[in-house]
Amino acid sequence: MKKFVLIAAMSAAAVSSPALGEEVSDEALAECQARHSEFSTVKKCLAPTHIALELLSAVQTEDLYGSAGADLVRICREQEEPSVSVWSCARHQLREADQLLDMVGDPSRVSDPAFAPLARPEAYAAVRKREEDMRQQFSRDLAGGTYFP
């Protein structure tokens, strides 16, 4: 009887535990497989890599940062790898721009020409929301640690 209860409990847990919130991209899988050979390590790599790639793509869209986002991603890719680290770099710069804007109020007060196009509180809030939503989708696979600062 104990075996039956245990098997039933395990079956129920397997059915009720969702797999990844969505299928990961081929690009995320390729990056993880290029970096890791063991399947369990590839699995651990997939969720944060997929999220990073999606967010790196998102910041380059016209409704967020457009060409300024593309420049930021290019610069971060020149300095960092893998994609999780590239996203960490980009996210840090976006957070810095948001915080500096809070301090100065007007982007024209800062002489760095890279600042004004990134000083967009609504875009930063949208990126943060999207990241949080994606982290929720992959919450089980991200459990046990924070992949992004």
N, C-alpha and C positions, 0 to 999 in steps of 0.2 A: 504494500500500500504506500509506503514512504517513497519508493521509487516512482510510482505512478504520480504522486503529488509533486515530486521534484521535476519530473519530465513535463507535467502539465504546466507548472510554474515557469519552467524554462521556455516552453513553447509560447506561452502567453507573453513573456517578456520579449521574445524574439519577434512576435507579431506586432506588439505595441511599440517597440523601439524602432523609430524610423531610421532608414538608411540616411545617407546624405540628403540634405534638404533639397538638393537638385543635383543633376548630373554635372560633373566637373568638365571643364573644357579640355579639348585635346592638347592645347598649349600647356595647361597646367600639368596634365599627365606626362607629356613629353619632357617638361622641365624636371619634374620629380624623378622620372625614370633615368634621366641623364645624370642626375646627382646621386641616386641611390639604386642599389641593385636588389636589396631585400624587399619583398612585397610589403611587409609591415611598416617599414620605414617610408616606402612610397606612399602608403595610406596616410601616415602621419603628416607627410609633406603636402598632400593634395588640398585639403581645405584651406590652409592659409595661403597657399600659392594661387589657388583659384580666386580667392577673395582679392588678393593683391593685384592679380592681372585684371580682374574686372574693374577695380577702383582706378588703376593706372589708366585704363581705357576711358573710364568715365570722366576723369578730370580733363581729358583732352577734347571732350565734346563741347560744342558751341554753347550749350545751355549752362555749362559750368565755367571752365576756364579757357576753352578754345586753344588758340596758338600759344598762349602763355602757359597753359597746362602742358602742352606738347613740349615746349622748351624745358619746362621743369622736369618732366619725365626723362627727356634726353640727357639732361645734365646729371640727374640721379643715376641713370643707367651707365653713364660714363664712370661714375664713382663707385657704384655698388653692384653686387649680384649676390644672391639670386633675386627673383622678383619680390619676395617678401622684404628684403632689405631695400630694394628700390622704392617700394611703397612706403616703407618706414622713413626714408629720406624725403620723399615727396610730401608725405603727411606732416612731417616735422616742419618743413618749409611753409606749408599752408597754415599750420597752427601759428608759426612765428609771424606770418603776415597778418593773420587775424588778431593776434595779441598786440602787434605794433599798431595796427589801425585803431584799436581801442585806446591806445596811449596817445596817439597824435591826432585822431579825429578826421583828418583830411589827408588822403594819400599824396596830394601834391606837396605836402610838407617834407616828404622823404625824397632825397635826391636819387636814390637807386631806381633806374627806370624799370627794373624787374618787379618792383614792389607794387605799383598801382594796379597792374592787371591781375595780381594775385590777391589784392586787398578787397575781397568780395565776400562779406559776411553771409549773404544768402547762399552763395555757392559753397562756402565752407560748411555751413549748416546742412546743406543737401548732401555733401560728401559724407559727413559724420553720420547722418541718418542712414544713408545707403550702406555704410560700413556696419553700422549697428544691426540693420536688417539682415545683412548677409551673415554676420556673426551669429545671429539667432537661428538662421537656417541651418548652419553648420555647428550649432552649439555642442552637440554630443562629440563631434570630432575636434573641437577646440577646447574641450573640458580639460582642466588640469594645468592650464597656463594661458598667459596672455601673449599672443604673437605680435601684437602691435602696441607700441607705447601709448 
